[in-house]
Amino acid sequence: MTSFADLGLRPELLKAVEEQGYTSPTPIQVQAIPLVLAGRDVMGGAQTGTGKTAGFTLPLLQRLAQHANTSVSPARHPVRALILAPTRELAAQVEESVRGYGKYIPLRSTQIFGGVPMDPQIEALRRGVEILVATPGRLLDHVQQRTLNLGQVEIFVLDEADRMLDMGFIPDVKRIVALLTSRKQNLLFSATLTDEIRILAKSFLRDPIAVQVAPKHATADLVAHVVHPVTRERKRELLVHLVKTRGVKQVLVFVATRIGANRLAYQLNREGVHATAIHGDRSQVERMQALEEFKAGKVGVLVATDVAARGLDIEELPHVVNFDLPNSPDDYVHRIGRTGRAGSAGTAISLVCPEEQERLAEIEKTIRIRIPREVVTGFGHRSEAPLMEPPRRENRRGADHDRLTQSRRREHPPKPAPVGAKPGPAATKPAQGADPIFSRPYEPGATPVPVAAPAKPSAPQKRERQVAALLGGFVRKPG
C-alpha cells in the first residue's frame, strides 16, 4: 500500500499529515500529488469526500517551501498561490487545510470572501501572504480597489469548478485568469468532470493531465441510501420521529429555500429538537457560528440550503437528510458527499412525497443506483388521503362541452329569422325575471315622449361686496 512518504513529500508535511490523523493517501492523492510536484497542469476529478483538497494543498506547500521565510517585510511575502473557491464555507475550509498541513513551513495564508468587512482583509494583504484563498467576487473587489497584486502568482487552483459553473462564476473566473501571468501552473479540481468543465479547462490549462478516479456522477461507496415515502405535510413530523426514535445525534438537513430553512429550524425547536439554520441570507458571522455549534455537538440538527452543500467538512458526519429533493441530480451527489468522508460510513436519507417521484427517478438514473424504499409505520403516503381531490369526470365533461359550444357559437353565429316567420317558443316567452319591454317589437306609431324645453336662466343678482375693516373682521357694505 502506498504511503504519504512514498509520494516524495517533505518531512514537515509528513509530520503535519500524521497529526491530522491520516495514515495512507486516497486514490486521487496518489495520482495527483506526483503530477503537481512535477509542475504539470492537472485536471482532477473525484467524488466529494475523497481528499481532493489535500491532493493539491500538500504539493502546493512543497513547491512553495523554497520561498518560506520569517521576515516581517511584506515585500518578502507576495502572493505566490491563488486558490479560488465558489462559496465562503469552502474557502474557509480550504484555508484551514492550508494552515493545518503547512504548520511547520513558514508560509503565510489568508482567506477573503464577501459578507464580512474588507478592512481586516486589506490589513492581512498588506502584511503579505504567499497563499491566498478567495471567492471570485470579493477577489475582484480587492483588485478594483488596488489592495491586491497578483503579478507574482506561480500556482493557480480552481477548486469545485463544476459548482463555479452552476453558480455563474465562470465570467469572473476568466477575468481573474486574464490578470495572472502565463508562466504559472494551473490546477483544476472538481467533484465531476462534465463536458462543460473540460471546455473550461482547455481555456487556461496547458497540456493538462486528466485524473478521474471515479465514474461521472458517482457517489461514495460508504454511503447507504434510503428513501422514506411520506406526504409533504408530514415530512416534518417524520423527521422529528427519526431524530427522536432512531438515536440520530448529528444530522445535516437540506431544504430547497432559505425561508424553508428558517421555518423548519423554528418548528424543530418547538418540537424539542435543537436545530439551527444556515443559508445565504445569514451573515458570515452567523453562518460560521452555526457551523461551529453543529461541529461541537451543541446543535443536533443543521438545516441548510445548497449553499452549504460545498465546503462543509465535518468529521464523521453520520446522517444527511434530503427534506426536499434537489432539482439537479448533481446537487444530490454533492449533498450526500457531506457524509461518508475519509473512510467513515454514512447514511443519506431522502423524505420523498408523491410530487417528487420524477426527481427521484432522475437521480437514480444519474447515479445508477436503485435506492431502497422503507415505509415508516404510520407515515406511508399510500395510506394517506390525496393532497388534492381530483375534479369529477362529469364536471370535466360539462366544462369541455360548454367551451366547445361557446367556440362553435363564435365561429358560426345564428342566422336571423326570415320576415313573417313565427317566433319559436323560446322567443315568445320572455326569460324569467326579465323586463318584457326589452322583448316587445318596435312600434313606429308610438307617440314620442315630449322633451321639456330648457328653462331660461334668471337675471343675475347683484352680490354685496365685502370690505375688510381695520378691526372686527369683515363688515357688509351696500354696493
N, C-alpha and C positions, 0 to 999 in steps of 0.2 A: 504493500500500500504506500502511495506517495505521501510524503510529509512536507510541511512547510519548508524545512531545511533543504529538501531536495529541489525546491524551486529557485534556490540561489538568493534567498533574502538575507539581509544583514542581521547580525546578532541582536541589534537593538529592536528590530522589528519582530524577530522571533520571540524575544522576551515579552514584548507587548502583546503579541498574539496569544502566548501561553497564559498571560494574566487575564486575558479576555475569556479564557476557558475553551479555546478551540485547539484540537489536537491534530486534526487532519483536514486538508483543503477539500472543498467541494469540486465537482467536475468543471464548473465554469471557471473556478480559480486555477485549477490545474492547467487548463488550456489558455487562459487569458494572461496570467501573470508573466510567463516567459516571453510572450509576444510583446507585451508592453515594456518589459525590461529591455528587449532588443530594439525598441524605438519604432516599432511598426504601428501603423494605424489599424485599429481593431473595431469591428462591429460585432458586439457580443449580445447574445440573447439567451435568456433562461427564465423559467417561471419564477414568480415572486417568491422570495424567501430562501433562495439558494446561494446567497453570498455574492451577488453582483457587486455590491458596494466595496467589499474587501478585494474583489477581483481587480478593481482599478486603483483603490486607495493605497494598498501596500506597494505595488510597483511605482506608483507616482511618488510616494515618500522616498523610496530608494533612489529614484532618478534625481530628485531634488536635494538629496542629502549632501551633495558636493557643495551646495550653496549655503549650508547651515552655518550660522554664526550667532554669537551672543551680543553683537554690537547694538548699542542703543540708537544709532543713527538710522533714520528712516531710509536713507539712500542705500543702505545695505540690505534692505528688505523689500525689494519691488515685487509686484505680483508676477509670479512665475507659473502658476497653475490656476486655471479658471474652471470651476465646476458649475454647470447650470442645472437647476432642478425646477420642476414645474410648480411645486407647492411650497409653502412656508414650512410645513411639517417635515417634508422630505429634506429641504435644505438644512434644517436644524439637525436632523438625524445624520446626514452625511458629514456635516462639520463636526458632530460629536464623534463619529467614527474616525475622522482625520486626527482629532486630538487624542483619542484613545490609542490608536495604532502608532502615532508619532510622538508619544510622550517622552521618549528617550532620544529624540532627534530635535535639536534646537531650530525648528521651523515654526513660523507664526501662521496662524489661520484665523479667519473670522467668517461670519455669515451676514449677508444683507438681504432683506426681503421687506415687502410692504406691510402695512398695518401697524408699524411702530415708528417713532420719531427717527429722523435721519441724522440728527446731531451726534448721538453715540456712534453711529456707523461711520460718519465722517471723521470723528476723532480716531477711531481704530484704523481707518485707512491712512490717516496722516502719520500715525506711528509706524506704519509699514507692516505688510503681511505678504508672505510668499504664496499662500494657498487661500483662494477666495471662493466661497460657495455662495451662490446668489440665485435669485429668481430673475427672469428676464426683465420684467417691468421695472423693478427697483434698480437693477443694474443700469438700465438706460437712463433713469433719473439721475444717477450719480455721474454718468458720462456727460449728460447735458449740463450739469452744474459744475463740471470740470473738477470734481473731487476724486477722480479715479483715472489712473494711467494704465492702459493695457498694452503698452508698446513692447514690454519685455516678456509677454506670456509665451512659455515654451510648451505647455501641455494644455489642451482644451478637451474637456469632458462634457458630453451631453448625456445626462442621465435621464432615464424614463422618457425616451424620445417618443414613444407612442402616446404617452399622456400629453406631451407637448403638442403633438399633432391634434389630439382630441380637443384640447383647450384653446386652440387657435393661436399658439405662441410661435409658430414657425416663421412668420414675417419678422418678429422681434429677434428670433434666433439668427436669421440671415443677416440682419443689421449688425448684430454683435460679431458674427463671424467676419464681416467686412472690416471691422475695426481691428482685428487681430492680424499679426504678421503671418505671412505664408510659411515661414520657417518654424513650424510648430508641429507637434504630434497631436493627432486627433483621435479621440476615443468616443464611441457611441455605444451606449448600453441601454437595453430595453427589455421589458418582460416579453414582448412579442416582436418579431421581425416581419412585419407585413410588407406588401409591395410598396406602399406609400413611404414606409421607413427606409426601404432600400433606395428609393429615388432620392429621398432627402440625403442619405449618406453619400451618394455619388456627387452631390453638390459641393461637399467640402472635404471628404475623406480622400486620401491619395493612396491608390492601390491597397485598399483595406483587406484584411483577412477576416472572414466571417466565422464566428464561433457561436454555434447554437447547440446546446446540449439537451434540448427537449423539443418535441414537435410543437408547431404553432398552436396556440390556444390550449396547451397542456396545463394540467393542474398538478399540484404537489401530490406525490404518492401517499404521503402520510395523512392526508385529509380525507375524512369519511364524510360522505354527502348523504343527506336525508331530507325528505320533503314531508311536511305535515299539512295535509289538506284542511282548510278551515275557511269559513266565511269571512269577508272583510270586516264585518262588525265585531267579530270575536277574536281577532288577531291579538289585541292587547291582553285580553283575558287568558288566551292560551300562552302568551309569553310569560305572564305572571305565574301561571301554573307550572311551566317548565322550570323557571328560576327557583321557585319555592319547593317543588317536589322532587327535582332531579339533582339537587345539590350543585347547581351551576354557580360558581363563586365569582367568575370573571368572564363577562360576555360583552362582545362588541356588536352592537345592533345597527344595521344600516337601513335608512329610510330614504324616501325619494326627494323630499323637500325640506327646506330649513324650518318652515312653520311646523311641518310634521314632526321634526326632531324635537323642537321645544315642547310641543303638545304631548308627545309620547313620554318625554322625560318627566314632565309635570304630572302626568297621570300615573306613571310608575311610582313616583314618590308618594302619591296619595294612597297607592295600594301597599305601601310598606316596603317597596324595593328602592334602595338608594341608587339614584341614577343622575346623570348629568349629560348635557348635550354639547356637541362640538360641530360647528359649521362655519360657513363663510361670513355670516353676519356678526359673529362674535369677534371681539378684538383679539389681537395676538396674545396679549397677556392672559385673557380669559381662556383661550384655547390651550395654551401651554399649562395653565393651572389645572384645567380639567384633565388633561392628559397625564400630568404628574400624579394627581389624586387617583386616577384609574390605575396607573402603574404601581403605586404604593399600596393598593388594596383598600383605600378609603372609600372608593366608589365601586359598587359591584357591576353596574351596567353603564356603558358609554354609548350613547345614541349619536350616530354620526351620519352625515351625508357623504357623497362620493368624494368630496374634497379631502376626506381623511383616508380614502382608500389607498393612497400612496404616502409613503413616508412614515407610517406608524410601525415602529419596530418594537414590539412588546414581547419580551421573552416568555416562552411557554404559554402563549395565549391559547386557552383550551377551546373556546367556542366563538364562532361568528354566526350571527343570525341575520338573514335577509328578511326583515319585516316587510319590505316592499321589494319585489324582484326588479333588478335594473333593466333599463331599456335595451342595453347592449350586452351581448354575451361576454365581450372583453371585460366589461366592468364587473361581471360576476367572477371572472378569473382573478381580477385584482382585489376584489373584496375578500374572497376566501383565502387569498395569499397572505393575509394577516395572521393566519393560524397555520400550524404545521411547518414552522420555520426552524432551521438549524437542527434538524433531526428530531424535533418534538412532534408528537401526534396531535391532531386537532380535529374538530368536528364542525362542519358547515351545515347549518340548519336553515331551511327556507320555509316560511309560512306562506302557502300559496292558496289564493282564493280562486273560484272558477273563472273570474275575468282575466287571470294571469296565466292560463293554461297555454296560450300561444307563445308567450315569452319563455315559459319553461321548456316547451318543445324546441324552441330555437336554441336555448342554452345547451340542452342535451345533444342537439345535433352538432353544435360547435365543439364542445369538449369531448364528444364521442363517448359519453357515459350515460347509461340509463340509471337515473337517480332513484333509489328505492322510496316508495311511499309508505308512510307509517301514520295511520289514523289514530290520534289520541282519543281515548274513550270520552265521549261527551262533546267532542269538538269537530267531528267529521262533517263536512259541508253537505254530504249526501242526505243526511237525516234532517237537515235544516230546511225551513221554508225558503222558496226562491226570493232573491233580493227584490225583484220587481215582478208584479203579476203581469203576465203577458196579455195583450188585448185579445178579446174573444174573437173567434173566427167570423161570427156573423157580423160583428161590428166592422171588422176589416172589409168584409164583402160589401156591406152597406156603404161604407165610405168610398170604396173603389167605384161602386155603382153611381153614387152621387157625382163624383169627379168626372166619370165618363159621360154622364148625362149633361152636365154643365158644359163640358168640352164640345159635345155634339150640338148643343144649342147655339154656342158661339159660332161654330163653323156653318151650321145650317139654320138660320133664323126662320121662324114660322112665316108662311106666306099669308098675305092679307086675304080676308074672306071676300068673295065676289059680291057685287052690288045686288041687293034683293034677296040674298041668302038668309035663311032663318038662323038666328044665333043658336048655338048649342046650349045644352043645359048649363054648362059651366059659365057661359056668358050671360045668360038670362038671370041667373041667381047671383046677387052680389055676395061677396065674401062676408063672413060673419064679423060684425064689428066695424065694417067699412061704411062710410057715408054714401048713401045712394046718389047724391048729386054728381059724384065722380063717374058713375056708370051711366048717367042719363044722357041721351043723344043731344047734339047741338040743335037748338030751336032758333032759326033766323028771325022769326016774327016776334020774338020776346022783346018787351019794352025795355030799353036800356035804362039803367039806373041814373037818375039825374045827378049831375055833379054840381055841387054848390059853388057859386062864384066866390072868389076870394074877397074877403072883407077889405074895404078901403082903410088904409091906416089913418088914424085920427091925427088932428093937427098937433104938432109937438108943443108940449107945455114948457113954459119958461121956468128954469130952475133957479132957486135962490142962490146967490153967491155966498160963500163963506169967507170971512175976512179974519185973519189972525189978530187977536187982541194982545196987548202987551202983557196983561195979567188976566188970569181967569179962563184961559183956553179960548175956544172959538165962540164967537157970537154971531147971530144971524143979522144980516143987513139986507133990507129990501132992495131988490135990483131996480 
